[in-house]
Amino acid sequence: MSTMAMDTQIGSGSQAAATEAAKPFFSVRDVHAYYGESYIVQGVSLDIRKGEILALLGRNGAGKSSTLRTIARTDDPQMRQGEIWLDGDPIHQMKSYQAAQAGIQLVPEDRRIISGLTVEENIFLAQVAPGTGWGLDQIYESFPRLAERRKQEGVTLSGGEQQMLAIARALARNLKLLLLDEPYEGLAPVIVHEIERILHSIKPLGITTIIVEQNAVAALKLADRAVILDTGEVAFSGTAKEVLDNAELRQEYLAI
C-alpha cells in the first residue's frame, strides 16, 4: 500500500472516530405529549453526549417535569409523536419498566421512598428485577450517610438523606441516563453540595444526567449544557455557560 493510500486510510479512520465521538448518546426528536387533551410537550428535541449533565430549565409550567416523565415512558403524559433514542436503542415504543431495564432511571420530585422498608431494603428492592448496577459496598462508599443509617426506615430519613437514597436506588439499577426532578428542593446547601459531588463522581463512569431544577444557577454551574423550555417548546439550547453569561436570556425565561 502506498504512503498516500495509508495516509488516506488513517485520515478516514480518524474522521470516522471523530464522527462516532460526536454522535449523541441520548436524543429526543420532535416529541409531543399530552395529559388527556392538554398539549404539554410541544415538539421538544435535544441531544446529549455520554457523561454530560444537561440542565433542563424554564419557569413553572414550562413542561420540564412532563418532558422527564415522557423520556422515562410513564403513561402520563401520553407521548403521541416523536422518537427517543438511548445509546442507539429506540425507547419511544417502550413501557416505563422496559425503559428502566434499558438504563433510564427517573428520580421523581417526591422521591417515592417505600414506607416500612429500611434504607438497605429500599436498595435491595431496586435490584429485584434484571438489570442491576452498583452493589451495596459501592453505594455505601459513595453515600456514607446511608451506610450509617442502613437499618433505619427510609421514610424517617431527613429530606436530604431521602434524596441520596433515591439517587442510590437509581445507581443500584442498570443506569445509563439519570433523570432528576427538583433534587435540591428544600435541601440545605451542605446537602446540595453533597449531591453535586455525587453527580460529578459518576460523570467519568459515562452516566449521563438530565436535571430539572428551580435553582437554575446551581443547576447551570453543575451542568455542561442547558435547554430552556417555554410553554412546552425549546426556547434555547446551548452550553450552560452561555446561559450564565446572558443576563437577558435568564431574565426572559428564568426570571433570574
Backbone bond lengths (Angstrom), bond angles and torsions (degrees), N, CA, C in turn:
res aa  C-N    CA-C-N  psi(-1)  N-CA   C-N-CA  omega(-1)  CA-C   N-CA-C  phi
1 M - - - 1.478 - - 1.523 109.17 -
2 S 1.348 118.26 134.97 1.457 122.10 -178.59 1.518 110.26 -70.50
3 T 1.350 114.94 159.88 1.461 120.29 177.94 1.515 110.95 -60.20
4 M 1.378 115.75 -40.22 1.468 120.23 179.69 1.522 110.85 -62.60
5 A 1.356 114.80 -41.93 1.468 118.69 179.85 1.512 110.97 -65.53
6 M 1.355 115.25 -40.69 1.470 118.98 178.86 1.517 110.66 -63.54
7 D 1.375 115.37 -42.39 1.459 118.77 179.03 1.522 111.21 -62.35
8 T 1.356 115.64 -39.88 1.471 120.18 178.85 1.518 110.70 -63.29
9 Q 1.354 115.79 -42.36 1.469 120.55 -179.29 1.525 110.92 -65.26
10 I 1.354 115.10 -42.63 1.464 119.07 179.07 1.515 110.49 -64.42
11 G 1.374 114.78 -42.30 1.466 118.94 179.16 1.499 112.04 -62.00
12 S 1.330 116.21 -41.52 1.463 120.35 178.93 1.516 110.91 -64.23
13 G 1.359 114.75 -40.33 1.454 118.97 178.45 1.515 112.01 -63.64
14 S 1.345 116.99 -39.56 1.462 121.13 179.15 1.522 110.88 -66.23
15 Q 1.350 115.82 -40.69 1.460 119.55 178.40 1.519 111.62 -64.45
16 A 1.355 114.96 -40.34 1.465 119.09 179.07 1.524 110.66 -63.80
17 A 1.349 115.98 -41.06 1.464 120.32 179.52 1.525 110.58 -65.11
18 A 1.357 115.83 -40.43 1.460 119.65 179.38 1.525 111.05 -66.03
19 T 1.343 115.36 -40.13 1.466 119.78 178.05 1.513 110.99 -62.94
20 E 1.341 116.12 -42.52 1.467 121.03 179.72 1.522 110.27 -63.15
21 A 1.362 116.02 -42.41 1.466 120.01 -179.19 1.524 111.84 -65.66
22 A 1.352 115.94 -30.07 1.462 120.33 -177.75 1.524 112.98 -81.48
23 K 1.328 117.49 -13.71 1.462 120.75 -179.27 1.524 110.53 -63.54
24 P 1.332 117.36 138.92 1.461 118.60 176.52 1.529 111.03 -67.91
25 F 1.327 114.97 142.37 1.462 120.72 176.24 1.523 110.16 -79.16
26 F 1.336 114.40 -33.32 1.463 120.81 -179.87 1.516 108.77 -134.40
27 S 1.334 116.68 134.39 1.463 121.38 -178.73 1.516 110.94 -136.13
28 V 1.313 115.24 139.64 1.458 123.50 169.78 1.519 105.90 -117.33
29 R 1.327 116.87 127.29 1.456 121.10 -174.21 1.536 110.93 -123.19
30 D 1.343 116.02 107.04 1.466 123.11 172.15 1.529 111.20 49.59
31 V 1.319 116.01 55.38 1.464 121.55 -176.82 1.532 110.49 -87.80
32 H 1.341 114.95 132.28 1.460 123.21 177.31 1.530 107.92 -124.38
33 A 1.326 117.12 131.91 1.467 120.25 -177.86 1.530 110.10 -142.99
34 Y 1.340 114.83 151.01 1.468 122.16 -171.84 1.528 111.12 -133.52
35 Y 1.341 115.49 145.52 1.460 122.35 162.50 1.529 105.54 -100.44
36 G 1.315 116.83 102.59 1.459 119.33 -172.62 1.517 108.54 63.24
37 E 1.327 116.80 -119.93 1.466 120.77 176.14 1.526 112.32 -101.21
38 S 1.335 116.99 4.30 1.468 120.36 178.46 1.523 109.42 -81.09
39 Y 1.307 116.57 118.29 1.460 124.31 -174.67 1.534 107.99 -84.31
40 I 1.322 117.30 106.92 1.464 121.58 -169.63 1.531 112.28 -105.62
41 V 1.320 116.81 -55.62 1.471 121.43 -179.58 1.517 107.41 -98.58
42 Q 1.328 116.90 113.70 1.460 121.39 -165.62 1.534 111.78 -116.23
43 G 1.328 115.29 78.89 1.460 119.81 174.48 1.512 114.49 76.90
44 V 1.335 117.70 36.92 1.469 121.61 -178.40 1.529 110.34 -73.57
45 S 1.332 115.34 134.22 1.464 122.65 173.51 1.520 108.05 -133.76
46 L 1.336 116.61 140.74 1.468 120.87 175.38 1.521 109.49 -160.82
47 D 1.326 115.36 155.23 1.464 122.86 177.57 1.524 108.80 -128.75
48 I 1.335 116.04 142.60 1.460 121.06 176.13 1.524 108.56 -136.30
49 R 1.320 116.54 136.49 1.462 120.78 174.00 1.520 110.04 -84.89
50 K 1.300 115.51 160.00 1.468 121.27 -177.43 1.522 110.59 -60.27
51 G 1.338 115.82 130.87 1.452 121.37 177.16 1.511 114.64 85.29
52 E 1.331 118.09 -3.45 1.457 120.24 179.06 1.528 111.16 -77.96
53 I 1.327 114.71 156.42 1.464 121.77 169.48 1.520 107.44 -111.68
54 L 1.326 116.21 124.16 1.456 122.26 179.66 1.521 109.22 -110.82
55 A 1.326 117.28 125.92 1.462 122.00 172.99 1.526 108.09 -89.87
56 L 1.328 116.31 119.31 1.461 122.60 177.60 1.525 106.94 -102.29
57 L 1.335 115.87 107.86 1.455 121.25 -167.14 1.521 111.83 -120.48
58 G 1.332 115.15 169.69 1.456 122.04 178.49 1.513 109.89 154.57
59 R 1.312 115.99 167.37 1.460 120.52 177.99 1.532 110.32 -70.35
60 N 1.312 116.93 170.74 1.468 120.86 174.82 1.524 109.48 -57.56
61 G 1.331 116.40 134.93 1.450 120.80 179.62 1.520 114.82 83.16
62 A 1.335 116.60 7.53 1.471 119.83 -178.13 1.528 112.92 -76.34
63 G 1.340 117.07 -15.10 1.465 120.28 178.96 1.514 114.23 104.46
64 K 1.318 117.61 15.44 1.471 121.46 -175.76 1.531 111.97 -66.72
65 S 1.329 116.22 -56.02 1.469 119.73 -179.38 1.525 111.03 -63.80
66 S 1.326 116.52 -36.25 1.468 120.28 178.32 1.530 110.69 -63.81
67 T 1.328 116.54 -37.18 1.457 120.01 176.72 1.526 110.72 -65.03
68 L 1.331 117.14 -42.87 1.471 120.03 177.00 1.526 110.63 -60.32
69 R 1.312 116.75 -45.25 1.461 120.66 -178.83 1.528 111.23 -64.75
70 T 1.323 116.70 -35.48 1.458 120.26 176.89 1.521 110.67 -65.90
71 I 1.326 116.50 -43.39 1.468 121.32 177.81 1.525 110.32 -60.25
72 A 1.339 116.52 -40.25 1.471 120.98 -179.40 1.525 112.22 -76.70
73 R 1.348 117.53 -3.43 1.460 125.29 175.49 1.527 112.86 66.79
74 T 1.336 115.69 33.57 1.458 118.42 172.13 1.529 108.85 -68.14
75 D 1.323 117.07 160.25 1.467 120.69 -179.21 1.524 112.34 -72.35
76 D 1.320 116.58 -21.11 1.458 121.50 -175.95 1.519 108.93 -131.14
77 P 1.329 120.35 111.69 1.458 127.48 8.28 1.528 112.88 -77.44
78 Q 1.301 115.23 163.48 1.466 121.74 179.21 1.530 109.61 -91.25
79 M 1.309 115.94 123.15 1.461 120.88 177.55 1.527 108.79 -82.55
80 R 1.333 116.28 124.68 1.464 120.75 -176.95 1.524 112.86 -112.47
81 Q 1.317 116.57 -11.76 1.466 119.22 -179.32 1.519 109.07 -157.88
82 G 1.339 116.81 148.62 1.451 121.47 173.98 1.513 112.81 115.10
83 E 1.321 114.99 177.54 1.464 122.25 -178.32 1.524 109.74 -134.35
84 I 1.337 115.00 147.81 1.466 122.49 176.06 1.533 106.93 -132.31
85 W 1.330 116.26 125.95 1.463 121.52 -176.35 1.526 109.83 -126.22
86 L 1.327 116.44 132.16 1.465 122.54 177.15 1.517 109.23 -127.20
87 D 1.314 115.88 115.95 1.459 121.60 176.82 1.530 111.65 52.48
88 G 1.334 115.54 40.64 1.457 121.24 177.67 1.513 115.25 85.52
89 D 1.346 117.29 -4.35 1.474 120.67 -178.97 1.528 110.49 -102.91
90 P 1.351 117.30 137.19 1.473 119.88 176.84 1.525 110.35 -75.84
91 I 1.319 115.40 128.27 1.465 121.77 -178.77 1.519 111.50 -105.19
92 H 1.326 117.17 -20.10 1.467 121.12 -168.23 1.523 114.47 -64.23
93 Q 1.331 118.53 -21.40 1.464 119.89 179.19 1.533 112.45 -98.48
94 M 1.334 116.72 5.53 1.464 120.79 -176.57 1.520 112.09 -87.77
95 K 1.336 115.44 156.06 1.450 122.45 166.57 1.530 108.27 -82.39
96 S 1.331 116.86 169.52 1.459 119.99 -175.73 1.532 112.10 -61.53
97 Y 1.330 117.78 -40.15 1.463 119.39 -178.49 1.524 111.01 -67.94
98 Q 1.336 116.99 -32.02 1.456 120.55 177.45 1.528 110.78 -70.65
99 A 1.331 116.45 -40.14 1.459 120.47 176.93 1.527 110.52 -63.10
100 A 1.334 116.25 -38.56 1.467 120.12 177.45 1.529 110.55 -64.33
101 Q 1.315 116.86 -42.53 1.462 120.13 177.79 1.525 111.69 -65.31
102 A 1.346 116.48 -28.06 1.462 121.11 178.77 1.524 111.94 -78.51
103 G 1.350 117.40 -11.97 1.456 119.76 174.75 1.510 116.16 120.06
104 I 1.353 118.25 7.32 1.467 121.39 178.36 1.528 108.61 -98.14
105 Q 1.328 116.03 118.72 1.457 120.56 -178.56 1.526 109.33 -121.37
106 L 1.337 116.06 120.31 1.464 122.80 179.71 1.526 109.73 -98.21
107 V 1.340 116.09 125.68 1.468 121.73 170.76 1.520 106.33 -104.07
108 P 1.340 118.15 100.29 1.467 120.69 -174.31 1.518 111.65 -73.27
109 E 1.320 114.54 167.56 1.461 120.78 -177.15 1.522 111.87 -59.59
110 D 1.338 117.47 -35.39 1.471 120.09 -177.38 1.536 112.93 -87.65
111 R 1.334 117.41 1.61 1.480 125.85 172.75 1.527 114.33 67.71
112 R 1.314 118.29 -34.25 1.468 123.29 175.10 1.530 113.65 54.99
113 I 1.329 115.11 46.25 1.458 120.25 171.15 1.527 107.73 -69.99
114 I 1.324 117.46 136.58 1.465 121.11 -172.97 1.520 111.05 -85.40
115 S 1.314 115.02 121.47 1.460 121.39 -179.44 1.528 110.67 -64.99
116 G 1.335 115.64 144.44 1.465 120.98 177.61 1.516 113.72 87.53
117 L 1.322 117.72 -7.29 1.465 121.64 179.41 1.525 110.10 -111.94
118 T 1.319 115.88 144.15 1.460 120.66 176.31 1.531 109.96 -72.50
119 V 1.317 114.96 172.70 1.472 120.85 174.96 1.522 109.79 -54.20
120 E 1.319 115.59 -49.38 1.466 120.49 -176.68 1.525 111.47 -65.70
121 E 1.321 117.20 -38.57 1.464 120.28 179.63 1.534 111.09 -68.04
122 N 1.346 117.32 -35.39 1.466 120.23 175.11 1.523 110.35 -60.72
123 I 1.330 116.68 -40.61 1.468 120.62 -179.97 1.530 110.19 -70.25
124 F 1.327 116.76 -43.91 1.469 120.63 178.94 1.522 111.25 -58.63
125 L 1.338 116.16 -41.26 1.458 120.31 -177.48 1.532 110.90 -62.77
126 A 1.324 116.63 -32.66 1.463 120.32 178.68 1.523 111.95 -66.22
127 Q 1.328 116.15 -18.19 1.461 120.21 -176.23 1.527 113.41 -103.46
128 V 1.329 116.38 9.70 1.471 119.39 -179.30 1.527 110.90 -67.68
129 A 1.333 116.38 -45.88 1.474 120.39 -179.83 1.526 109.92 -77.82
130 P 1.332 117.68 156.70 1.468 120.65 177.79 1.524 111.57 -60.28
131 G 1.333 115.30 152.19 1.453 121.04 179.68 1.512 112.36 100.86
132 T 1.332 116.88 47.56 1.461 121.03 -177.33 1.526 110.79 -82.36
133 G 1.341 114.71 157.43 1.456 121.35 -178.88 1.506 112.02 -120.53
134 W 1.329 116.64 -115.06 1.457 120.98 -176.87 1.521 111.16 -66.36
135 G 1.335 115.21 145.82 1.456 121.41 172.55 1.521 110.11 -86.07
136 L 1.344 115.89 173.89 1.463 120.40 -176.88 1.524 112.63 -61.53
137 D 1.331 117.48 -40.16 1.463 119.98 -178.16 1.523 110.77 -60.29
138 Q 1.323 116.49 -44.71 1.460 120.66 -179.61 1.524 111.04 -66.86
139 I 1.328 116.21 -39.65 1.465 120.31 178.39 1.522 110.69 -63.79
140 Y 1.332 116.71 -46.60 1.458 119.42 -177.29 1.527 112.20 -69.45
141 E 1.311 116.91 -27.83 1.466 119.82 175.77 1.530 110.69 -66.97
142 S 1.331 116.02 -38.01 1.466 120.28 179.92 1.528 112.77 -84.21
143 F 1.337 116.85 -24.04 1.471 121.86 -178.81 1.521 109.44 -124.85
144 P 1.339 118.27 72.40 1.475 119.44 -176.75 1.527 113.31 -59.85
145 R 1.332 117.82 -28.83 1.472 119.37 177.17 1.529 111.13 -62.20
146 L 1.331 115.88 -38.15 1.463 119.31 178.96 1.524 110.87 -69.72
147 A 1.318 117.10 -34.60 1.465 120.22 177.21 1.527 110.28 -61.39
148 E 1.338 115.87 -40.03 1.465 120.23 179.62 1.526 112.03 -66.55
149 R 1.326 116.08 -27.06 1.466 121.02 -174.01 1.531 112.21 -114.58
150 R 1.292 116.92 24.50 1.472 120.53 -171.92 1.520 113.23 -60.03
151 K 1.338 117.98 -29.40 1.470 120.69 -178.73 1.526 112.72 -97.92
152 Q 1.324 116.86 3.75 1.472 121.49 179.66 1.520 109.46 -85.90
153 E 1.350 116.35 144.62 1.460 119.20 177.91 1.523 109.58 -62.05
154 G 1.327 116.43 132.58 1.455 121.61 -172.23 1.514 114.49 -57.95
155 V 1.348 117.12 -39.83 1.470 119.69 -175.52 1.523 112.21 -74.04
156 T 1.330 118.51 -8.87 1.470 120.54 177.97 1.522 112.13 -91.89
157 L 1.313 117.92 -1.71 1.458 121.21 176.54 1.523 110.23 -70.01
158 S 1.319 115.48 161.33 1.466 119.49 173.15 1.530 109.24 -66.57
159 G 1.336 116.41 166.46 1.461 119.87 -179.95 1.519 112.22 -58.23
160 G 1.328 117.36 -42.60 1.458 120.92 179.37 1.518 112.52 -65.20
161 E 1.333 115.86 -39.82 1.464 119.82 179.29 1.531 110.85 -68.92
162 Q 1.333 116.51 -36.08 1.471 119.32 175.80 1.534 110.54 -64.33
163 Q 1.341 116.68 -37.53 1.461 119.30 177.71 1.528 110.42 -64.57
164 M 1.319 116.72 -40.67 1.464 120.78 176.52 1.525 110.66 -61.90
165 L 1.330 116.27 -41.95 1.458 120.36 179.31 1.524 110.74 -63.93
166 A 1.327 116.94 -40.32 1.463 120.09 179.16 1.533 110.94 -63.19
167 I 1.335 117.00 -40.18 1.472 120.67 178.06 1.528 109.77 -70.13
168 A 1.325 116.84 -41.47 1.467 120.60 178.47 1.525 110.98 -60.91
169 R 1.316 116.10 -38.24 1.459 120.99 178.97 1.526 110.70 -64.70
170 A 1.341 116.72 -36.75 1.465 120.25 175.95 1.521 110.85 -66.21
171 L 1.343 116.61 -39.54 1.462 121.00 179.49 1.532 111.75 -69.02
172 A 1.320 116.62 -22.96 1.464 120.49 178.01 1.520 111.71 -72.98
173 R 1.352 115.94 -13.05 1.460 121.56 176.58 1.527 109.38 -97.17
174 N 1.326 115.90 169.67 1.458 120.69 168.56 1.526 107.06 -62.52
175 L 1.322 117.55 111.77 1.466 121.05 -170.91 1.524 110.84 -122.35
176 K 1.326 115.27 117.08 1.463 121.99 173.21 1.518 111.09 -114.48
177 L 1.336 115.68 -37.89 1.459 121.54 -178.65 1.524 108.88 -130.33
178 L 1.331 116.24 117.82 1.460 122.60 -179.59 1.526 108.89 -101.35
179 L 1.331 116.17 124.37 1.460 122.52 179.38 1.529 108.26 -109.83
180 L 1.326 116.67 116.72 1.462 121.80 -176.95 1.525 109.57 -113.96
181 D 1.332 116.30 119.98 1.462 121.52 -179.41 1.526 109.09 -105.70
182 E 1.325 116.32 108.50 1.461 123.97 178.50 1.536 112.44 52.75
183 P 1.335 117.90 55.79 1.471 119.11 -176.13 1.523 114.30 -70.65
184 Y 1.348 118.43 -19.28 1.469 120.45 -176.44 1.518 113.28 -95.39
185 E 1.307 117.40 -4.10 1.470 120.53 -171.75 1.530 111.73 -58.67
186 G 1.335 115.59 122.51 1.454 121.82 175.47 1.514 115.12 74.92
187 L 1.328 117.89 9.98 1.455 120.41 -175.59 1.529 111.90 -99.63
188 A 1.323 115.82 146.92 1.464 121.32 176.18 1.526 109.68 -67.92
189 P 1.335 117.75 151.69 1.468 120.65 -179.49 1.522 113.88 -54.21
190 V 1.321 117.90 -35.70 1.463 119.48 -178.96 1.525 111.11 -64.93
191 I 1.324 117.43 -34.58 1.466 121.58 178.15 1.525 110.08 -73.86
192 V 1.335 116.43 -38.80 1.468 120.67 176.29 1.529 109.70 -58.19
193 H 1.333 116.81 -44.63 1.469 120.56 179.46 1.533 111.11 -63.13
194 E 1.324 116.27 -35.57 1.466 120.14 179.03 1.525 110.90 -66.66
195 I 1.317 116.46 -41.63 1.469 120.28 177.58 1.526 110.32 -65.37
196 E 1.332 116.59 -41.14 1.464 120.33 177.01 1.524 111.13 -60.83
197 R 1.329 116.40 -39.98 1.474 120.29 177.26 1.525 110.74 -59.48
198 I 1.306 116.45 -43.14 1.458 121.30 -179.54 1.522 110.73 -64.20
199 L 1.340 116.54 -44.22 1.466 120.12 -179.22 1.525 111.47 -64.90
200 H 1.324 116.85 -37.56 1.468 119.88 175.70 1.526 110.99 -65.90
201 S 1.330 116.44 -36.38 1.464 119.71 -176.24 1.525 112.70 -70.55
202 I 1.345 118.01 -25.42 1.467 119.64 -179.17 1.530 112.46 -90.50
203 K 1.328 117.45 -11.50 1.472 120.40 178.46 1.529 112.28 -57.11
204 P 1.342 118.96 -48.64 1.468 119.18 -178.99 1.529 113.85 -63.86
205 L 1.322 116.91 -15.37 1.465 121.04 178.28 1.520 111.24 -82.54
206 G 1.325 116.38 -2.14 1.462 120.73 179.35 1.512 114.02 86.93
207 I 1.337 117.34 7.84 1.463 120.36 178.12 1.530 108.59 -78.17
208 T 1.309 115.17 127.22 1.461 123.02 -177.07 1.526 108.24 -99.30
209 T 1.342 116.60 142.68 1.460 120.13 -173.25 1.525 110.93 -131.97
210 I 1.338 115.72 136.96 1.463 121.74 166.95 1.518 106.71 -115.84
211 I 1.332 115.87 125.47 1.464 120.62 -178.16 1.522 109.75 -118.46
212 V 1.326 115.94 124.81 1.467 123.05 171.19 1.512 106.31 -100.79
213 E 1.322 116.73 125.52 1.461 119.14 -173.39 1.519 110.57 -154.99
214 Q 1.365 116.26 130.92 1.462 120.92 176.09 1.526 111.41 -69.14
215 N 1.330 116.75 -30.16 1.469 120.64 174.91 1.522 107.57 -77.42
216 A 1.336 114.86 78.27 1.459 120.69 -170.43 1.524 112.74 -62.77
217 V 1.320 117.40 -38.31 1.464 119.88 -178.00 1.524 110.65 -64.14
218 A 1.327 116.77 -43.81 1.471 119.91 178.23 1.521 110.60 -62.21
219 A 1.327 117.12 -42.40 1.465 120.77 179.51 1.521 111.24 -64.93
220 L 1.332 116.87 -39.89 1.461 120.58 -178.88 1.524 111.53 -68.88
221 K 1.312 117.49 -35.43 1.466 120.40 177.98 1.521 111.30 -68.00
222 L 1.323 116.04 -27.75 1.462 121.39 178.75 1.519 111.93 -82.30
223 A 1.330 116.58 -33.48 1.466 122.05 -167.18 1.529 113.20 -84.58
224 D 1.337 113.96 158.70 1.468 121.53 170.62 1.523 110.00 -87.01
225 R 1.324 115.32 -42.63 1.451 120.98 -175.47 1.528 109.98 -132.74
226 A 1.345 115.10 165.94 1.459 119.64 -178.46 1.521 110.17 -140.73
227 V 1.316 114.78 143.70 1.461 122.71 169.46 1.525 106.60 -125.79
228 I 1.327 116.11 129.52 1.465 120.99 177.70 1.522 108.58 -108.89
229 L 1.338 115.63 128.31 1.455 121.39 176.89 1.524 110.44 -101.71
230 D 1.322 115.56 146.06 1.455 121.98 175.05 1.525 107.47 -139.02
231 T 1.321 115.84 115.55 1.473 123.06 -175.96 1.530 111.61 45.94
232 G 1.333 115.18 49.96 1.459 121.12 172.65 1.510 116.33 82.66
233 E 1.349 117.83 -1.74 1.457 121.56 -178.85 1.524 110.41 -117.31
234 V 1.327 116.57 155.12 1.460 120.99 177.37 1.526 108.87 -76.20
235 A 1.352 115.57 118.40 1.456 121.32 178.20 1.525 111.46 -97.59
236 F 1.344 117.00 -23.61 1.461 121.68 179.72 1.515 109.18 -155.24
237 S 1.332 116.08 143.07 1.457 122.49 172.23 1.520 108.03 -143.99
238 G 1.325 116.53 123.52 1.459 120.27 -178.34 1.508 110.64 -179.80
239 T 1.320 117.05 -156.72 1.455 120.34 -179.76 1.526 110.12 -80.88
240 A 1.322 115.06 155.32 1.465 119.83 176.20 1.525 110.28 -62.93
241 K 1.326 116.90 -36.07 1.463 121.12 -179.67 1.522 111.38 -62.52
242 E 1.326 116.93 -36.95 1.464 120.20 178.39 1.528 110.78 -59.13
243 V 1.305 116.89 -40.06 1.470 120.27 179.96 1.532 110.13 -71.44
244 L 1.334 116.44 -42.85 1.465 119.99 179.27 1.528 111.39 -61.47
245 D 1.333 116.42 -33.61 1.465 120.73 -176.86 1.523 113.49 -87.34
246 N 1.343 117.45 -5.42 1.465 120.61 -174.09 1.522 109.70 -115.51
247 A 1.337 115.58 92.13 1.465 120.64 -177.12 1.525 111.45 -63.99
248 E 1.315 117.18 -35.62 1.470 120.81 -179.24 1.527 110.90 -65.15
249 L 1.320 116.87 -41.96 1.468 121.68 178.53 1.525 110.19 -64.20
250 R 1.325 116.62 -44.41 1.466 120.43 -179.65 1.520 110.79 -63.32
251 Q 1.325 116.66 -41.60 1.460 120.16 -178.84 1.514 111.34 -66.54
252 E 1.338 117.30 -39.03 1.463 121.12 -176.33 1.517 112.01 -69.17
253 Y 1.355 116.91 -42.67 1.465 119.58 -171.64 1.531 114.61 -109.90
254 L 1.347 116.98 -18.59 1.460 119.35 -175.97 1.519 112.39 -121.74
255 A 1.328 117.12 -10.18 1.464 122.68 -179.85 1.529 111.87 57.66
256 I 1.358 116.32 39.34 1.467 120.56 176.44 1.516 109.21 -132.11
